[in-house]
Amino acid sequence: MQSSHRRFHRLLWLIVSAIAALALIYATMNRPTPATNESLPQPPSQTNS
Amino acid sequence: MSATYQAIGWNAFKKRHDIILVIAVVLFLATFIGVALALNPQQTPPILIIRSTAVAAITLLHFILMIGPMARLDKRWLPLLYNRRHLGVTMFLLALIHSAFATLLYHGYSDINPIVSIFVTDAGTSITTFPFQAFGFVALLILFVMAATSHDFWLANLTAPIWKVLHMGVYIAYAFLIIHVAFGVLQSETHPVFAILTGVGVGVVSLLHLIAGWKEKGIDRDPKHEAKDDGYVAVCSVDDLEEDTPFGTTVGGERVAILRYEGNKVSAVSGVCQHQNGPLTEGKFIYGCLTCPWHGYQYKPEDGTSPEPFTEKIPTFHLRVEGNTILIDPDPKPAGTLVEPVTV
């Protein structure tokens, strides 16, 4: 009884810390890249017609 | 340990602890706001409140989660464990201020109910529409239930097993909060230092739990006890027993505290406190009771019951003495069963 409670406690913490670590890594690695001037749509160039 | 409702049983230690806590929180918030304003003077008061209380709350949560494993690794952390609930309630209040301001600022002007708005504003599957606010809201609810039931009054009314399961919710809340931070503020604050600090927090807390769990696993491993025909096993010699200080061992997966007291009496009870699974094997015999080092819960060694008016009780074990050897029946008797002490 005692040891099964402690095993559950350890298992729960292991799952929780793995989820937290994976979420942090995934969210940080997949951050949208800030838009740069080059990637923004450029206004149509004015031409003398 | 209190059997009836009393807001807080103040003593000198608790007062000192809480004064230091309040000063530390105020200093943290003031420093955060000062530095944030120095770096970007355009920040408005609501934004400063939202961010400072959020960082204070998540920092305090990491500290709270470190106390449990640290107390198992180093006894000098025990005083903090004794008062951990005050830290938890303070952390909840900081999180509540953060969420109240964030809800009013970002959802207060919406046509729909602000709470509903939290759940429908970001409800996509891409990283930019991930519902991080919903995770924060659910974590706040878990923390609210924990803060509201943190008093011994609720422990007594809910019973220890239900209360313990309820308070394990802090682990779920922690995972939700890391998701809330990772998919929320870390998407806009892209300086590496913020992600690194969050990663260090998760790493330290996880590592401490793993080390403490590994140590506990070692304690749970049964030493090779020599079993007799009647099932009794030899656990120690009489010389191993120091008066008023329990001898701890593990028999059949159960931790047992064997206590020599009042000169020549020896009794055996469960080594785990009913309150929060504290280590009774590391307790002391005080005023006729084995006393838990974590929160002072007490049990009479002959029947495992707490003295009146308290109602907690733990399993007991039959002992036998053969020469200089103490033998134990590995089958625990139901909590509160009277077992006459043996004499040595």
Interface residues (C-beta under 8 A of the other chain):
Chain A: M1 Q2 S3 H5 R6 H9 R10 L12 W13 L14 V16 S17 I19 A20 A21 A23 L24 I25 Y26 A27 T28 N30 R31 P32 P34
Chain B: I127 T128 F130 M168 Y171 I172 Y174 A175 I178 I179 V181 A182 F183 L186 Q187 T190 A195 T198 G199 V202 G203 V205 S206 H209 L210 G213 E216 K217 D220 G253 E254 R255 S270 V272 N277
